[in-house]
Amino acid sequence: MPIPVQPMAIAALVALVNDWGSRPAEVGHREKPDADQKKSHVADRMHAIFADPDPAGRAAAVTAILAETGVRPGLTVTGEALVASWYVPRERDALLAAAALAVREHLAAHPDRLGVCHDRHCADVYVDASPAGHRRFCSLTCQNRSRVASFRERKRQAGG
């Protein structure tokens, strides 16, 4: 029997990748939570999509995950209404499919609004919701740390 899957909320996806991903933990010198191989696997797969600067590469990666998990569209009857739904054939693929569906929806609307923090001490991902679409950091903390480091480097190079 097919397993129903809903696209994950994009904020929940960002939290999953940043909390469970190998690269964010490694670069940020953070401990990953106790081993949950399924969450870590999904987080690492999604991090690669956020890190890919090429929209075609992102699209291909999401499409491959959707094919791999066997996601299928369907309709569910709720009362008298028909509701669009997604299904996977295996329970073990539900989390990866929900993450891929979230990225699919987001990329369809905002293809250039995903990224990885530009601070050299961070590899957290973010979704750019800024009006201009020029976000480069996951948080104000990383942005400020990077700016201070750049300022100090310029001062050092100027000999002051």
Protein Blocks (a to p, Z undefined) as FASTA:
>chain_A
ZZddddddfklmmmmmmmmpmklmmmnopacddddfklmmmmmmmmmmmmpmbfklmmmm
mmmmmmmnopacddddehjaccdddddfbfklmmmmmmmmmmmmmmmmmmmlgccdfbfk
bcbdcddfbfnlpafbfbfklmmmmmmmmmmmmmmmnoZZ
